């Protein structure tokens, strides 16, 4: 394979990393907004069973977002490993 081929692959994977980081930032903003909304619901309700339900929902949502964050971070690491492999191939290419 030519050097230009590997350079293009590396550039494509770097672009994927940028998109994944943007997705991670958006998910963090979504989590922040959702947590604020749930906190306001907990504060505003007077019924104890509703407060308990909102608290459980808040815990569940926080765990879901953390799993999403971990998944995106793993995908970023995978892309970085792929780039390293392409860099090695580029160094060996003629």
C-alpha positions in Angstrom: 0.0 0.0 0.0 1.2 3.5 -0.7 2.1 6.1 1.9 -0.7 8.3 0.7 -3.2 5.5 1.4 -2.1 5.2 5.0 -2.1 9.0 5.5 -5.7 9.1 4.3 -6.7 6.3 6.7 -5.0 8.1 9.6 -6.8 11.4 8.7 -10.2 9.6 8.5 -9.7 8.0 11.9 -8.6 11.3 13.4 -11.8 12.8 12.1 -13.8 10.0 13.7 -12.1 10.8 17.0 -13.1 14.5 16.7 -16.7 13.4 16.1 -16.6 11.0 19.1 -15.3 13.8 21.3 -18.0 16.1 20.2 -20.6 13.4 20.9 -19.1 12.9 24.4 -19.4 16.7 25.1 -23.0 16.7 23.9 -23.8 13.7 26.1 -22.3 15.5 29.1 -24.4 18.5 28.4 -27.5 16.3 28.1 -26.7 14.6 31.4 -26.3 17.9 33.1 -29.6 19.2 31.9 -31.4 15.9 32.8 -29.9 15.9 36.3 -31.0 19.5 36.8 -34.5 18.7 35.6 -34.8 15.7 37.9 -33.4 17.7 40.9 -36.1 20.4 40.2 -38.8 17.7 40.1 -37.6 16.2 43.4 -37.7 19.7 45.0 -41.0 20.7 43.6 -43.1 17.6 44.4 -44.8 17.2 47.7 -45.7 13.5 47.5 -43.1 11.3 49.1 -43.6 8.4 46.6 -43.0 10.7 43.7 -39.8 12.0 45.3 -38.6 8.5 45.7 -39.5 7.6 42.1 -37.6 10.7 40.9 -34.6 9.9 43.0 -34.5 6.3 41.6 -34.9 7.7 38.1 -32.0 10.1 38.7 -29.7 7.2 39.8 -30.8 5.2 36.8 -30.2 8.0 34.4 -26.8 8.8 35.9 -25.7 5.2 35.5 -27.0 5.1 31.9 -25.0 8.2 31.0 -21.9 6.9 32.6 -22.2 3.7 30.5 -22.6 5.8 27.4 -19.5 7.9 28.4 -17.5 4.7 28.9 -18.6 3.3 25.5 -17.6 6.5 23.7 -14.2 6.6 25.5 -13.6 2.9 24.5 -14.4 3.8 20.9 -11.9 6.7 21.0 -9.2 4.4 22.4 -9.9 1.9 19.7 -9.5 4.6 17.1 -6.2 5.7 18.6 -4.9 2.1 18.5 -6.0 1.8 14.9 -4.1 5.0 14.1 -1.0 3.7 15.8 -1.2 0.6 13.6 -1.5 2.7 10.5 1.5 4.8 11.6 3.6 1.7 11.9 2.4 0.5 8.5 3.2 4.0 7.1 6.7 3.8 8.4 7.3 0.5 6.7 5.6 1.5 3.4 7.7 2.3 0.4 
